[in-house]
Amino acid sequence: MSVNFSLLFYLKKQKNYCVGPVPVYLRITVAGKRAELATGRECEPTCWNAAANRAAGTKASSKSLNAYLDNLQVKVYEAHRQLVAASGLVSAADIKNRIIGKEEKGKMLIEVFREHNRKVEALLGGEFAPGTLERYATSLKHTVDFLAWKYQVTDMDIKEIDHAYITEYEFFLRSVRKCSNNTAVKYIKNFGKIVRICLANGWLSANPFVNYKAKVKKVDRVFLSEEELEGMAAKVFAAERLSQVRDIFLFSCFTGLAYVDVLKLTRADIEKGIDGGKWICKKRQKTDTAFRIPLLPTALEILEKYRDHPQCLNEGELLPVLSNQKMNAYLKEIADLCGIHKPLTFHIARHSFATTVTLLNGVPMESVSKMLGHTNLKTTQHYAKILDIKVSEDMRLLRDKMKK
């Protein structure tokens, strides 16, 4: 930077200049671009040494002017040093603004975060799903709370975000917010997107995530066994709401659809498949990935059962789906009544389809991955790793074959 940085003191004569003192100006040049400012001092042209950029002679007035210019030069070099140390990026205008006390306001973290969330909200239904906005909104709240907890401020200049900030933020999430490892890592990942935006725009010169590593711990996915699915299907409930929730849950168990995809399922999504049967053909709300699922007999029976349900007729839905919160609350009641000792949530239906309904019945993993709408086969492989029953069955077949 020092090679491309220079300063020059010179006399700036007006066009109609005739005689008398002339204002002394300072010219700052960085990477070929200039910025000029008045020093507030004057000098007679006959007393100015252009080669030295200083007043000539030994008079008291010349010495006083030169001392002032020397002091100003020191301030310019110090401003340059501070700007380089702070961001690595510096311009002639930046130095000038710092000298005259008119520095540009830096980008603020919370402002950038809120602007990002505003854009996500504007693109809901297209580029982003509601769940994505909710996740970033929660991440923003945690960031605001962290600033108040750690720094006692409501916002912070982007340039102050460093490695220590990231590690302290992680500590806050784990200790104060009591987040699990994977939840904390997800919020840090959300914050990482804001950092990448700042880096891309030049608001932040160094990546604070350098040398920072956080790993997501693998969690065994809960799923229902064949016996549990059969017991739930055969159970007779006194409350109609429980029967309705049970049926929709089982529909997801035999189709692999996530809650939001079941909620948005319409008659237009049911098409005639290559085998002549009925298939669900649509895109996942979460990833916008297309999938095609042949409807099994149990799923078809459930669709037929609710074909004339008032909610389905009025709203054009295939199933009378309640809110996700109510579905999960009622599923806990259903689990207790069916003797299922697992933390039952609606998403477990998707896990049950991937394991008990398909993989354990010999459906190839590639086919399961395609029906689930996974964008990566590794995501589907997580289900296969927990199927000890399948391993046992495969090894039994191998033992029988070797005996023969």
Secondary structure as GFF3:
##gff-version 3
##sequence-region A 1 404
A	DSSP	beta_strand	5	11	.	.	.	ID=ss1
A	DSSP	beta_strand	22	30	.	.	.	ID=ss2
A	DSSP	beta_strand	33	43	.	.	.	ID=ss3
A	DSSP	three_ten_helix	45	47	.	.	.	ID=ss4
A	DSSP	beta_strand	48	49	.	.	.	ID=ss5
A	DSSP	beta_strand	54	55	.	.	.	ID=ss6
A	DSSP	alpha_helix	60	87	.	.	.	ID=ss7
A	DSSP	alpha_helix	92	99	.	.	.	ID=ss8
A	DSSP	alpha_helix	109	122	.	.	.	ID=ss9
A	DSSP	alpha_helix	130	150	.	.	.	ID=ss10
A	DSSP	three_ten_helix	158	160	.	.	.	ID=ss11
A	DSSP	alpha_helix	163	175	.	.	.	ID=ss12
A	DSSP	alpha_helix	181	200	.	.	.	ID=ss13
A	DSSP	alpha_helix	226	234	.	.	.	ID=ss14
A	DSSP	alpha_helix	240	253	.	.	.	ID=ss15
A	DSSP	alpha_helix	259	263	.	.	.	ID=ss16
A	DSSP	three_ten_helix	267	269	.	.	.	ID=ss17
A	DSSP	beta_strand	270	272	.	.	.	ID=ss18
A	DSSP	beta_strand	278	283	.	.	.	ID=ss19
A	DSSP	beta_strand	290	294	.	.	.	ID=ss20
A	DSSP	alpha_helix	297	305	.	.	.	ID=ss21
A	DSSP	alpha_helix	310	315	.	.	.	ID=ss22
A	DSSP	alpha_helix	324	338	.	.	.	ID=ss23
A	DSSP	alpha_helix	347	352	.	.	.	ID=ss24
A	DSSP	pi_helix	353	358	.	.	.	ID=ss25
A	DSSP	three_ten_helix	359	361	.	.	.	ID=ss26
A	DSSP	alpha_helix	365	372	.	.	.	ID=ss27
A	DSSP	alpha_helix	377	384	.	.	.	ID=ss28
A	DSSP	alpha_helix	388	403	.	.	.	ID=ss29
###
